[in-house]
Amino acid sequence: MRDLPWHLSRPIAHRGLHGGPDAVAENSMAAFRRAVEHGVPFELDVQLTRDGALAVVHDAVVRLPSGRELPVTSLRLGELRAVASSALAAHVPATLPEVLAVVAGRVPVMVDVRRWGVAGASGLERAVAAALRGYGGRVAVQSFDPRTVHRLGRMLPGVPVGQIAGALRSAPPVLHAVGRSMVTNAVSRPGFISFELEALPSRALRFWQRRGLPVIGWTVHSPEEERAARESVSNVFFSGYLPVSAL
């Protein structure tokens, strides 16, 4: 295990070490601080705001108490934080540089680069690459969009870059189909695959595994699920418990 790269050797906390009796919110600074305190690698989601900030948010939209939904990409960072606060969210979104400053290299970080929709501009990837080039800690990146995987592979030589795949029910229709087949791997050339465990068994996944691509499964919620998943994948993203092997 010690000879493997970090993203394959230790379970990774999905969206930080959240939950627990104090109900720490996922993708929150509190969840990331808790992961650091326990010495656990963690994953987070980033999106680009209208003014070019890398906001740590998973969903494509934020919802107001009125029920109105606003795309994250349509808001400036200050507006996003104000909307989150007005919606009584569990936390105000941090930015990727803010999280990296708190982590300060003490645990590895997996950055899930979220591109909702089919717009093709590369500003998101350029911003992620700029944030990570100046960081001294261990990192890896992943995305369900093969364009993002391809771009980050070129922009961040030496950094592990992964293709997210599986059923991807929330992805746009085109990316949904691509995500199931992973045919774009031949061009985007990811270094690993993050695969949705609920989509197993998968002929496409077996095809790429036979060609040497390691797989991280998502998401397991108990030691029993972790043991079952490891029959098919190299590592796991976990949530809701703390694997002994994560420490």
TAPEMO-V391687 format. One record per run of one state. SS is the DSSP state (~ for helix, > for strand, _ for the rest). FROM is the first residue (numbers start at 1). TO is the last residue. Records with the same first field share a line. If there is no record, write none. Layout:
SS = FROM-TO ; FROM-TO
This chain:
_ = 1-5 ; 10-11 ; 14-18 ; 20-23 ; 25-28 ; 39-41 ; 49-53 ; 56-60 ; 64-68 ; 75-76 ; 87-94 ; 104-108 ; 114-122 ; 134-138 ; 144-145 ; 156-159 ; 166-172 ; 182-184 ; 189-191 ; 200-202 ; 211-213 ; 221-222 ; 230-234 ; 239-243 ; 247-247
~ = 6-9 ; 29-38 ; 72-74 ; 77-86 ; 96-103 ; 123-133 ; 146-155 ; 173-181 ; 185-188 ; 197-199 ; 203-210 ; 223-229 ; 244-246
> = 12-13 ; 19-19 ; 24-24 ; 42-48 ; 54-55 ; 61-63 ; 69-71 ; 95-95 ; 109-113 ; 139-143 ; 160-165 ; 192-196 ; 214-220 ; 235-238
